[in-house]
Amino acid sequence: MSTARRCSKSLGNFTTIRTLLETYEPLALRLFFCRPTIAARLI
């Protein structure tokens, strides 16, 4: 069963790309977002 909640700044479960870039190195974000998915690794 899903326990998905709505994304909202007031709930504190939302962030922007700008905030991510201020927090993490751009290369680290590139590696994270370009990594292969689990499904791709199973093939």
Biopython code that builds the backbone (N, CA, C, O; Angstrom):
import numpy as np
from Bio.PDB.StructureBuilder import StructureBuilder

atoms = [
    (1, "MET", "N", (0.838, -1.172, 0.000)),
    (1, "MET", "CA", (0.000, 0.000, 0.000)),
    (1, "MET", "C", (0.890, 1.244, 0.000)),
    (1, "MET", "O", (1.915, 1.283, 0.680)),
    (2, "SER", "N", (0.503, 2.217, -0.738)),
    (2, "SER", "CA", (1.302, 3.430, -0.874)),
    (2, "SER", "C", (1.040, 4.393, 0.282)),
    (2, "SER", "O", (-0.096, 4.575, 0.719)),
    (3, "THR", "N", (2.111, 4.997, 0.757)),
    (3, "THR", "CA", (1.978, 6.025, 1.795)),
    (3, "THR", "C", (2.394, 7.375, 1.233)),
    (3, "THR", "O", (2.905, 8.234, 1.952)),
    (4, "ALA", "N", (2.170, 7.545, -0.055)),
    (4, "ALA", "CA", (2.591, 8.778, -0.730)),
    (4, "ALA", "C", (1.862, 9.984, -0.154)),
    (4, "ALA", "O", (0.659, 9.950, 0.107)),
    (5, "ARG", "N", (2.638, 11.055, 0.034)),
    (5, "ARG", "CA", (2.065, 12.317, 0.490)),
    (5, "ARG", "C", (2.314, 13.363, -0.566)),
    (5, "ARG", "O", (3.178, 13.208, -1.430)),
    (6, "ARG", "N", (1.580, 14.381, -0.490)),
    (6, "ARG", "CA", (1.726, 15.493, -1.408)),
    (6, "ARG", "C", (3.024, 16.255, -1.124)),
    (6, "ARG", "O", (3.402, 16.437, 0.033)),
    (7, "CYS", "N", (3.701, 16.697, -2.186)),
    (7, "CYS", "CA", (4.915, 17.508, -2.021)),
    (7, "CYS", "C", (4.522, 18.949, -1.752)),
    (7, "CYS", "O", (3.704, 19.526, -2.469)),
    (8, "SER", "N", (5.108, 19.522, -0.717)),
    (8, "SER", "CA", (4.750, 20.878, -0.334)),
    (8, "SER", "C", (5.893, 21.512, 0.448)),
    (8, "SER", "O", (6.521, 20.853, 1.277)),
    (9, "LYS", "N", (6.164, 22.788, 0.187)),
    (9, "LYS", "CA", (7.186, 23.496, 0.956)),
    (9, "LYS", "C", (6.812, 23.554, 2.430)),
    (9, "LYS", "O", (7.677, 23.432, 3.297)),
    (10, "SER", "N", (5.521, 23.740, 2.718)),
    (10, "SER", "CA", (5.098, 23.849, 4.117)),
    (10, "SER", "C", (5.275, 22.529, 4.865)),
    (10, "SER", "O", (5.471, 22.535, 6.080)),
    (11, "LEU", "N", (5.209, 21.397, 4.157)),
    (11, "LEU", "CA", (5.443, 20.101, 4.795)),
    (11, "LEU", "C", (6.933, 19.803, 4.929)),
    (11, "LEU", "O", (7.333, 18.921, 5.689)),
    (12, "GLY", "N", (7.748, 20.548, 4.184)),
    (12, "GLY", "CA", (9.188, 20.357, 4.255)),
    (12, "GLY", "C", (9.697, 19.202, 3.411)),
    (12, "GLY", "O", (10.831, 18.760, 3.597)),
    (13, "ASN", "N", (8.882, 18.702, 2.485)),
    (13, "ASN", "CA", (9.316, 17.581, 1.656)),
    (13, "ASN", "C", (9.482, 17.989, 0.191)),
    (13, "ASN", "O", (9.290, 17.167, -0.706)),
    (14, "PHE", "N", (9.831, 19.227, -0.053)),
    (14, "PHE", "CA", (9.998, 19.771, -1.392)),
    (14, "PHE", "C", (11.270, 20.599, -1.422)),
    (14, "PHE", "O", (11.563, 21.337, -0.481)),
    (15, "THR", "N", (12.020, 20.473, -2.501)),
    (15, "THR", "CA", (13.213, 21.301, -2.669)),
    (15, "THR", "C", (13.326, 21.716, -4.129)),
    (15, "THR", "O", (12.731, 21.088, -5.005)),
    (16, "THR", "N", (14.073, 22.750, -4.386)),
    (16, "THR", "CA", (14.248, 23.229, -5.750)),
    (16, "THR", "C", (15.626, 22.829, -6.265)),
    (16, "THR", "O", (16.518, 22.488, -5.488)),
    (17, "ILE", "N", (15.786, 22.876, -7.573)),
    (17, "ILE", "CA", (17.087, 22.596, -8.176)),
    (17, "ILE", "C", (18.119, 23.607, -7.676)),
    (17, "ILE", "O", (19.272, 23.251, -7.429)),
    (18, "ARG", "N", (17.711, 24.846, -7.529)),
    (18, "ARG", "CA", (18.628, 25.887, -7.033)),
    (18, "ARG", "C", (19.156, 25.515, -5.643)),
    (18, "ARG", "O", (20.349, 25.660, -5.378)),
    (19, "THR", "N", (18.283, 25.040, -4.763)),
    (19, "THR", "CA", (18.701, 24.633, -3.420)),
    (19, "THR", "C", (19.656, 23.448, -3.492)),
    (19, "THR", "O", (20.642, 23.397, -2.756)),
    (20, "LEU", "N", (19.367, 22.494, -4.376)),
    (20, "LEU", "CA", (20.263, 21.350, -4.536)),
    (20, "LEU", "C", (21.644, 21.795, -4.999)),
    (20, "LEU", "O", (22.660, 21.299, -4.512)),
    (21, "LEU", "N", (21.675, 22.741, -5.949)),
    (21, "LEU", "CA", (22.959, 23.225, -6.452)),
    (21, "LEU", "C", (23.734, 24.001, -5.391)),
    (21, "LEU", "O", (24.965, 24.018, -5.418)),
    (22, "GLU", "N", (23.038, 24.635, -4.469)),
    (22, "GLU", "CA", (23.710, 25.340, -3.375)),
    (22, "GLU", "C", (24.225, 24.364, -2.320)),
    (22, "GLU", "O", (25.173, 24.669, -1.596)),
    (23, "THR", "N", (23.596, 23.190, -2.235)),
    (23, "THR", "CA", (23.936, 22.210, -1.214)),
    (23, "THR", "C", (24.988, 21.212, -1.687)),
    (23, "THR", "O", (25.893, 20.855, -0.933)),
    (24, "TYR", "N", (24.868, 20.762, -2.938)),
    (24, "TYR", "CA", (25.739, 19.718, -3.477)),
    (24, "TYR", "C", (26.532, 20.238, -4.667)),
    (24, "TYR", "O", (26.141, 21.209, -5.315)),
    (25, "GLU", "N", (27.636, 19.587, -4.941)),
    (25, "GLU", "CA", (28.447, 19.903, -6.116)),
    (25, "GLU", "C", (27.680, 19.509, -7.376)),
    (25, "GLU", "O", (27.021, 18.469, -7.393)),
    (26, "PRO", "N", (27.756, 20.320, -8.431)),
    (26, "PRO", "CA", (27.053, 19.981, -9.676)),
    (26, "PRO", "C", (27.429, 18.608, -10.229)),
    (26, "PRO", "O", (26.564, 17.899, -10.744)),
    (27, "LEU", "N", (28.699, 18.220, -10.132)),
    (27, "LEU", "CA", (29.107, 16.911, -10.642)),
    (27, "LEU", "C", (28.418, 15.784, -9.874)),
    (27, "LEU", "O", (28.003, 14.793, -10.474)),
    (28, "ALA", "N", (28.295, 15.924, -8.572)),
    (28, "ALA", "CA", (27.617, 14.906, -7.768)),
    (28, "ALA", "C", (26.158, 14.769, -8.194)),
    (28, "ALA", "O", (25.635, 13.657, -8.266)),
    (29, "LEU", "N", (25.502, 15.887, -8.474)),
    (29, "LEU", "CA", (24.110, 15.830, -8.927)),
    (29, "LEU", "C", (24.010, 15.173, -10.296)),
    (29, "LEU", "O", (23.098, 14.383, -10.538)),
    (30, "ARG", "N", (24.940, 15.491, -11.197)),
    (30, "ARG", "CA", (24.932, 14.862, -12.525)),
    (30, "ARG", "C", (25.071, 13.354, -12.405)),
    (30, "ARG", "O", (24.345, 12.604, -13.057)),
    (31, "LEU", "N", (25.998, 12.914, -11.579)),
    (31, "LEU", "CA", (26.197, 11.476, -11.403)),
    (31, "LEU", "C", (24.964, 10.818, -10.798)),
    (31, "LEU", "O", (24.597, 9.711, -11.195)),
    (32, "PHE", "N", (24.325, 11.477, -9.851)),
    (32, "PHE", "CA", (23.132, 10.918, -9.219)),
    (32, "PHE", "C", (21.983, 10.786, -10.212)),
    (32, "PHE", "O", (21.348, 9.734, -10.287)),
    (33, "PHE", "N", (21.711, 11.844, -10.977)),
    (33, "PHE", "CA", (20.566, 11.831, -11.880)),
    (33, "PHE", "C", (20.818, 11.023, -13.150)),
    (33, "PHE", "O", (19.864, 10.617, -13.813)),
    (34, "CYS", "N", (22.071, 10.782, -13.503)),
    (34, "CYS", "CA", (22.376, 10.030, -14.727)),
    (34, "CYS", "C", (22.718, 8.569, -14.450)),
    (34, "CYS", "O", (23.077, 7.839, -15.374)),
    (35, "ARG", "N", (22.614, 8.136, -13.210)),
    (35, "ARG", "CA", (22.941, 6.747, -12.894)),
    (35, "ARG", "C", (21.899, 5.816, -13.513)),
    (35, "ARG", "O", (20.744, 6.202, -13.690)),
    (36, "PRO", "N", (22.308, 4.597, -13.840)),
    (36, "PRO", "CA", (21.338, 3.653, -14.410)),
    (36, "PRO", "C", (20.314, 3.241, -13.363)),
    (36, "PRO", "O", (20.617, 3.171, -12.172)),
    (37, "THR", "N", (19.122, 2.975, -13.815)),
    (37, "THR", "CA", (18.071, 2.529, -12.900)),
    (37, "THR", "C", (18.269, 1.056, -12.565)),
    (37, "THR", "O", (19.034, 0.362, -13.234)),
    (38, "ILE", "N", (17.597, 0.588, -11.556)),
    (38, "ILE", "CA", (17.686, -0.823, -11.165)),
    (38, "ILE", "C", (17.225, -1.710, -12.310)),
    (38, "ILE", "O", (17.845, -2.739, -12.580)),
    (39, "ALA", "N", (16.157, -1.335, -12.982)),
    (39, "ALA", "CA", (15.630, -2.137, -14.087)),
    (39, "ALA", "C", (16.661, -2.276, -15.204)),
    (39, "ALA", "O", (16.786, -3.349, -15.796)),
    (40, "ALA", "N", (17.397, -1.210, -15.500)),
    (40, "ALA", "CA", (18.401, -1.268, -16.555)),
    (40, "ALA", "C", (19.546, -2.197, -16.168)),
    (40, "ALA", "O", (20.141, -2.839, -17.033)),
    (41, "ARG", "N", (19.859, -2.274, -14.887)),
    (41, "ARG", "CA", (20.945, -3.146, -14.444)),
    (41, "ARG", "C", (20.549, -4.615, -14.487)),
    (41, "ARG", "O", (21.420, -5.481, -14.564)),
    (42, "LEU", "N", (19.259, -4.915, -14.441)),
    (42, "LEU", "CA", (18.801, -6.304, -14.451)),
    (42, "LEU", "C", (18.842, -6.920, -15.845)),
    (42, "LEU", "O", (18.828, -8.142, -15.990)),
    (43, "ILE", "N", (18.891, -6.081, -16.855)),
    (43, "ILE", "CA", (18.858, -6.594, -18.236)),
    (43, "ILE", "C", (20.207, -7.123, -18.639)),
    (43, "ILE", "O", (20.374, -7.595, -19.764)),
]
sb = StructureBuilder()
sb.init_structure("model")
sb.init_model(0)
sb.init_chain("A")
sb.init_seg("    ")
for serial, (resi, resn, name, xyz) in enumerate(atoms, 1):
    if name == "N":
        sb.init_residue(resn, " ", resi, " ")
    sb.init_atom(name, np.array(xyz, "f"), 0.0, 1.0, " ", f" {name:<3s}", serial, name[0])
structure = sb.get_structure()
